[in-house]
Amino acid sequence: MDNKSNKKKYEWFASGNAPVLFPTELASGDFILEDMSKISIDPISLPFATTWGQPASKQLLPENDHPAPKFVLITWLSMVEKKFYIAADELPIKQIETLLAEKNEKTDEPKYNTIVAGMAPYGNLAIWLSGNGIVTEVAYLQGKEMAVNMKDFAPKSKLTLEEYATQALEKCKEAHKNFQDNNLPDPLLFERYMQKFNYRISPKFEYEKTQLEKIELFYYNGELDTTNSGQHTKNTMRAKPYKIALHWSADRLLYSAYFWTDETKIIETFANFYDDDTQKEGELIIEVGKSNKDFKLMLKDDSTMIEIPVEDIEIIVFKSKFEFFKSKNYKRPPNGWNS
């Protein structure tokens, strides 16, 4: 009996991903279905280097309706380390099926259309489901270092592994400069990125006639939600936010504020607030003053409050689409607020 034909199918694409500062090259990568057929991750767009969590490529096939994958098997080169890693793991197929079945309430289109494998240094591998304005983590896995014959990886190259990785990294200008300045990342960096805490997000406005229009959330673990679903009001396990976009109206004027947290400071703040209890319920409050350019951020529960100094947050505010306020530490490039 054909198991594949009896499984519910969903339209989804396979994609690879790696952080901009830590690019990778794919040796081989597949999502494997229950009947052991494979959906390959596109190996053509190399190197992989983009925003953590975002699809870097899509393997376009004549037929893109597949059951949810049960396994991932992937081998990649971490350029900054000059090492290959392999991960072969089972995936949470029931969770993936549930997410692939979700529909957008307004359009009735599937919320998710891509399954993304994120390859990072030290063998860290994240799996997300990605859609229009939403990315959700479904697995965080640990690969193992392995030896790969360069003749198999790059048959036309005569370079050693070290030579090949060095030359490939030099072509990724931002990553190469970061490596020259900082060398290898902290081995625990991605564990800190991926760690989740139980909290909700509460914008509060001093001016009583203010109306929240939309909130967009971007997290260090690669997840994001720009769908304005209202989920921010509920306590759930979330990673630390690296960017929050608030849109509100007051006196018939529309305001948009963009906040970027400082990586070191936000990691420290969450560690101090939660200590060893990531399950305790917390609340991330964003207070907006009457002037619409004064802000206060804090983490709190019934007994503890830790302020997140605005001096540690890059902020830009627009009023009716024109720049209205910019924090002194704001250093984004032109139009950088939109990335």
Rosetta blueprint (number, residue, H / E / L):
1 M L
2 D L
3 N H
4 K H
5 S H
6 N H
7 K L
8 K L
9 K L
10 Y E
11 E E
12 W L
13 F E
14 A E
15 S E
16 G E
17 N E
18 A L
19 P E
20 V L
21 L L
22 F L
23 P L
24 T E
25 E E
26 L E
27 A E
28 S E
29 G E
30 D E
31 F E
32 I E
33 L L
34 E L
35 D L
36 M L
37 S L
38 K E
39 I E
40 S E
41 I L
42 D L
43 P L
44 I L
45 S L
46 L L
47 P L
48 F E
49 A L
50 T E
51 T L
52 W L
53 G L
54 Q L
55 P L
56 A L
57 S L
58 K L
59 Q L
60 L L
61 L L
62 P L
63 E L
64 N L
65 D E
66 H E
67 P L
68 A L
69 P L
70 K L
71 F E
72 V E
73 L E
74 I E
75 T E
76 W E
77 L E
78 S E
79 M L
80 V L
81 E L
82 K L
83 K E
84 F E
85 Y E
86 I E
87 A E
88 A E
89 D E
90 E E
91 L L
92 P L
93 I H
94 K H
95 Q H
96 I H
97 E H
98 T H
99 L H
100 L H
101 A H
102 E L
103 K E
104 N L
105 E L
106 K L
107 T L
108 D L
109 E L
110 P E
111 K L
112 Y E
113 N E
114 T E
115 I E
116 V E
117 A E
118 G E
119 M E
120 A L
121 P H
122 Y H
123 G H
124 N E
125 L E
126 A E
127 I E
128 W E
129 L E
130 S E
131 G E
132 N L
133 G L
134 I E
135 V E
136 T E
137 E E
138 V E
139 A E
140 Y E
141 L E
142 Q E
143 G L
144 K E
145 E E
146 M E
147 A L
148 V L
149 N L
150 M H
151 K H
152 D H
153 F H
154 A L
155 P L
156 K L
157 S L
158 K L
159 L L
160 T L
161 L H
162 E H
163 E H
164 Y H
165 A H
166 T H
167 Q H
168 A H
169 L H
170 E H
171 K L
172 C L
173 K H
174 E H
175 A H
176 H H
177 K H
178 N H
179 F H
180 Q H
181 D H
182 N H
183 N L
184 L L
185 P L
186 D L
187 P L
188 L L
189 L H
190 F H
191 E H
192 R H
193 Y H
194 M H
195 Q L
196 K L
197 F E
198 N E
199 Y E
200 R E
201 I E
202 S E
203 P E
204 K E
205 F E
206 E L
207 Y L
208 E L
209 K L
210 T L
211 Q E
212 L E
213 E E
214 K E
215 I E
216 E E
217 L E
218 F E
219 Y E
220 Y L
221 N L
222 G L
223 E L
224 L E
225 D E
226 T L
227 T L
228 N L
229 S L
230 G L
231 Q H
232 H H
233 T H
234 K L
235 N L
236 T E
237 M E
238 R E
239 A L
240 K L
241 P E
242 Y E
243 K E
244 I E
245 A E
246 L E
247 H E
248 W E
249 S E
250 A E
251 D L
252 R L
253 L E
254 L E
255 Y E
256 S E
257 A E
258 Y E
259 F E
260 W E
261 T E
262 D L
263 E H
264 T H
265 K H
266 I H
267 I H
268 E H
269 T H
270 F H
271 A H
272 N H
273 F H
274 Y H
275 D L
276 D L
277 D L
278 T L
279 Q L
280 K L
281 E L
282 G E
283 E E
284 L E
285 I E
286 I E
287 E E
288 V E
289 G L
290 K L
291 S L
292 N L
293 K L
294 D L
295 F E
296 K E
297 L E
298 M E
299 L E
300 K E
301 D L
302 D L
303 S L
304 T L
305 M E
306 I E
307 E E
308 I E
309 P L
310 V H
311 E H
312 D H
313 I E
314 E E
315 I E
316 I E
317 V E
318 F E
319 K E
320 S L
321 K L
322 F E
323 E E
324 F E
325 F E
326 K E
327 S L
328 K L
329 N L
330 Y L
331 K L
332 R L
333 P L
334 P L
335 N L
336 G H
337 W H
338 N H
339 S L
